[in-house]
């Protein structure tokens, strides 16, 4: 099924709103330099900037595609020459970012634990 221009605009607006929600949440939780990243095309480095060496990709879609999100995240981590990254997936029906899902490969999670000295 091909999406109409209006559907594509609505999807982009939903994504932009989710990114803005994540930025506001990060700022309210001690990350004052968080900001939406400008689109960079094929050298995408994630949706949120301002956390050095960390890529954040934000998803607000009707159906969740974890394998696709994680492939995209790995590409963006390489593009950004970052140490780690996470996909924040909007929880349907929730506007509270703290209840959304933070998804990353298990090895990246283990790396975060190791870096934290745990």
N, C-alpha and C positions, 0 to 999 in steps of 0.2 A: 504494500500500500504506500503510495506516495503522499507525503505530507504537503499540505498547502502552505503558502507563504505565511498566512496568519497563524497556523499551528507552529511553524518554525519560530516565528517571532515570540509566541507565547512560551515555547520551550526555552528559548534564550533568556527571556525575562525571568522565568522560574530559576534558571541556573544562576543568573546574575544576582537575584534576590538571596539565594542560598549562600553564594560567595560573600555577599555583604553581611549576612547574618553571622557567618563564621568569623569574618574580620572583626565585627563588633564584639563577639564573644571572646575572641583572643585578646583584644584590647582591654576588655573588662576583667580579664584574668591574667594581667601582668605582662602582656606582649604588645606594648604600645606601638611598635613599628610595623605591625601587620597591616597589609594593604592588598587590594586586588591587583593582580599582575595584568599588564596589558597583553593582549593576544600576540603570540609570536610565531604562529604558523607551525611549520614542520619542526622547528627547534623549541617546541613548547617546554616550559620549565615549571609547569603547575599553575594553579589558579591564585595562590596566595604567596606574596613575597613578604620579606621583613623578618624571617626567622633564618639566620645564616645556616647554610648547609642542610636545610630541611625543605623538602618539597611537600606541598599540600595540594591535593587535587580534591575538588568538591563535586559531588554528584547529587542531583535532585531529579531523579527519573522515576517513572512509574514502575518499571521492572528493573531489578538489580542484576548487573552482569559482573560479578566479582572477578572471574578470570580476565575479562576485558579491562576492567579497572586496574587490576594489578599489572597487566602488560603495559598499559599506558603509564602507570606510576614508574615502573622500572625504566622506561624510555625517558621520562622526564627527569628522573634522578641522574641518569647518564648525561642528558642535555645540560643540566644545571651543575654538573660535577659536585653533587651533594653527597652527604654521608648517609642520609636516610630520607624516608618520606612516608606519608600516610594518605589514604583516601578517606575523606569524611563523607559519609553517605547520609543524606537527609532521611530521617525516619518519617514515614507517612503519617500525617495527622499531627505532627509535633513541630512547633516553632522554637522549642527550647533546644539549642544546639548541644547542650550538655547531655541530652538523651539520644543524640544521633549516634551513628556507628562509626568507629575509627577502625579501618581495615588496613592491614599490612601483612606481608608474608611473614611466616613464623620466624625465619632466620633474621629478618630485619628487627622483629620484636626482641629476639634474643640479643642482638647487637645493642639495642637500646638498653636492655637490662644490664648488659656487661659494661657499657659506657657509664651507667648510673652507679656502678660499683656494687651491684646486687648479685 
